[in-house]
Structure formats: structure tokens, C-alpha cells
Amino acid sequence: MIRILGLFLLLVVAGFGQNSGKNIFEPKLEKGKLTVTDVAGKIIFEKSFTEPVEFFVDLSNGPNAEYLIRDKINEKGKPKYYAFIYCITDSFYLIDSVYSGVYEPVPFYSEEIARTLLLTGKPEFDSLCSAFEQEYFSAVTCLQLEDGKLFNVDDLVYDVFLQENEPVISFIESSWGGSSKDCSVSEEIKSAVATVYINYVNAGEKVLARQFLNDYYLCPDKEAFKNFLDSQF
């Protein structure tokens, strides 16, 4: 999915684009290849990526920023995103990595918990993406870096789920507006409907989630579909 909100989130974290701390190691990303050198200029690490984008962002809430690379691989026309988080201060190493599926990972500052989080997708739902859909959608997962590991903090935030839903709901409504409202249309926007439903549930808005499913998923297997989505929590 070409995520409008994703562009907004990149602007939110634009201030993190440069690392204000002193790094012993210097990463250089050029033509898809990451090269890391030490203070003496000696190459200590190299890795090739497909379509990488780099960020210097404080995910650990510490004195120095981490080095984040988001990579994209296209497989049969479907994007697959990965995020790699590196320490580049007192030593260089991979802190953690995550597979994000069709969702483009992005750092996001949450005012609710005063931390910068890493937003990723839910690859377990990528199978719902239909060949008929014009864009790919995935519900969001909110990850916090703590003690060298990424932890799910979906239960600590609320606003981000509603913000994520806004462009997806707009897409659904635009797709729905000029069509006959039946199961065939619901199938074409199935991953988008699932995305909104899951984001609402993660926000604790279960009534809104159920109402949205009733309004936009008009197939006879609605209850089975709902049970599948609920079983993933």
C-alpha cells in the first residue's frame, strides 16, 4: 500500500534524521550496500540490501540514536518489508530485526508514552491480500525497544490505531461508493476491512470493530472471518 500516513510519520521523525551522539562506528549506505567502518577507517561489516532506507532514530530512549535500515523485497509483485536495528556507539552489532510483511515499517513518536516506537505490520494476515486489491494493507503492530529487544506495546497506546485507520477507511469508502454492495466487493477489499477491524480491536474499540465488519464484509462466512481475526490476538 502506498501509505499516506506513512509519509506523515516520516515527517514526524524527521528530527531524528541525524545522530547527535558520538559514534565509534560509521555506517555508509550506498547503492544498496551497507559498509561500516571503525575509527581507524577499517571495514568491519558489510551487508547488501535490495531497496534500503536508513534512519538514525532513538528507539531505546537513551543518549544515542540507533541505526535503522528498512529494506523492501518485491516477490511476485507483492512488497515484503524488513527492519534491522543496529547499535553504532560503543560497539557495532545487530540489536534486533523484524519481518513486517506488506506494511512499510516506520519510526513513530507516541506522545501517549513519550517514546519513539517502531511501527510494523502483521504478516500473519498478509494471506488476506487479494490479487484484486489495488493496494496492500496490514494492521499495525507497535514495538518498543527495551534492553536490546523489541517488545509489543499495543496495549499502551491508542491514538496510533485510529490514525492508521483513517486512510484505510477512506480507501474502503472510495472503493465501496461506486459499486454494488455485495460479497464480491467485500472480497476485493478484504485485507483493508481486516486491517480496520484489527486496529479497532487493538484500540479497545470492539463495538466499532464489529459494526465496521457488519457494514463492509457482506459474505456468508462473516462469523468465520471474524473468528479467524479474533483468534490471532
N, C-alpha and C positions, 0 to 999 in steps of 0.2 A: 504494500500500500504506500502511495506517496502521501506521507503523513504531514498534514498542515500543522498539527500540534507539534510534531517533531521539530519543525523549523523554529517554532516559537520557543521550545525548550532549549534549542541550541543557543538562541539569543539570551535566554535566562542565564546560561552558564558561560557566556562569552567572557566574563570577567575572570574565569578560571583558565583562560587560554594560555597563560604564561605562568610558569612555576616561580614563585617568589623566593623559595628556599634555595640553598646551595646544594648542588648535586655533585657527587663524586663521578657519576657516570653520565655520559652524554648520548642520548638516543638520536638517531638520524633516520628518518623515513624518506626514502627516495625510490621512485619507480616501483613501488610495491615491496621493497626490501627494507627491513629494519636492521640497522647496524648500530651496535652500542660499543662505545669506547670508554676506557678508563682515563684517569687524569694524565697519564703518560701518552695518551693517544693510541694505545694498543686496543685492537678489536677483541672484545671478549664474548660477543654474542651476535649471531646473525640469524634472521628468520625471514622467509618470504611469505607475503600475503597476496590475496587476489585483488581486492578493492579496499585497501585500508584507509581509515581516517583516524588521526591521532588527537588526543586531548591531554592536557595537563590539568588534573582536577583533584581537589581534596575530598576524597571519598572516606578517608579514615578519621576526619575531623582532627587532624594533627598539624604540626608546624610546617610540613612539606606536602606538596601535591604528589599524587600517584600519576603514573603514566598509563593512559588507557588507549588501547587500539581497538577500534571496531572494524571488523572485516566482513565482507559480503561475498558470497559464492552463489552463482546462478546455476540451478540444477533443473533442467527441463523447463526453463522459463520461470521457475519459482525462486525467489530470493531466500537465501539462508544466511542468517547473521550470527556472528560470534563476537564476544567481548573478551579481551585479555587485559588484565590489570598487572602492572609491573611496579616494583619498588626500584627507585633510581637514586636513592640518597646514600645511606651508609654501605649498602651492598646492592647488587642488582640481582633480582630474581622475579619469577612469576608468582604473584600473590595468589591469584585465583583467575579462573576463566569460566565462561558460561555460554551455552548454546541458547540462542534466543529465537530460533525458528524464523518465521516471516516478519517478525517485529524488529524494527531498527533500534538497537539499544542506544540509550541516550542518558547522560547525567542530568539530574533534575534536583534543584534545591527546594526542599519542602519546608515551608515556614511553620508547618504544624509541629515538626520535631526538630527544627533548626539544624538540619543535616542535608548534605548533598547525597542523594540516592542514585543508584543505577537502575533505570527502568528497562526491563527486558520483557520478552513475550512468554507465552505458554505454548511451547512446541507440541505438547500432547494434544492440542486442539487443531494443529495445522492440517490434519486429515479432513477437517470440515471445509477447507478451502476448495471451492468448486471450480472446475475449468470454465464455467460460465461467468464467474465473477470477474469484473473489470479490475478490481483491486484486491489485495490480500489484507486480511485483518486478523488481529490476535489481541486477546485481553492482556492487560499489563500486570507484571509482577514487580514489586518494589523491593529492591535489595539494598541492604546497608552493609558496608564493610566494617568489620569489628574484629580485632585481634587476628588479622590476617585471613579472615574468612568472610564470605558473603552470606548474609542471613536474610530470610524473608521477613519483611516488616509490614506486610499488607494490613495487619490488624492495628497498626499505629497511625495510619493515615486515612484520609477520607477524600479530600478535595481532588487529588490527582485522578481518581477513578471517574469522577464526574467530568473533569476536564477532558480526559481521554475519550469519553463517550460522545462529546459534542460533535466532532467532525464525523464520527461513525454514524450517529443518528441522522445528521444532515445528508450523508450519502444514502442511507436507507430510505429516507423520505423522498429524496430526488428520484431514486430508482423505483420507488413504490407509486409515486404520484401519477405517472402516465401509463400505468399497467393495470390489467385486470387483476384483482386481488384474489389469488388462489395459491395452491401448493407449489405450482411450477415457479412462481415468482419468489416464494419463500425459499425454495431450494437454491435459487440463483444468488440469494443474499444470506445464505445460511451461516457462514462464518462471521459476517457482520452482526447478525442477530445474536449469535452466541457470544460475541465479544461484548456487546452491550449488556447482555444478561449477566455474564460473569463479573464484569466491572461493577454492576449494580450490587450484586451479592457481596462482593468484596468490600463494598462501601457500607454494607449493612442494610441496604435498601431492598429487602427481599420482596416487598409488595410491588415496588416499581419494576423489579426484575420480572416478576410473574405477569404483571399487566403488559409489559412490553412483549414478552413471549406470546401472550394471547393475541396481541394486536398484529404481530408481524410474522408469526410462524403458523401457517394455516394448513399444515399437513396432518394426516390422521395419526402419525406417530409422535404427536406433540408431547405426550406424557413420557414416552420412552426417551425422547430427545432431552427433555428436562431432567429426567433421572440420570442420563449419561452425564450431563453437565454437572449436576449436583454431586455425582459420585467422585468427581475429581478433586473435591475440596477436602 
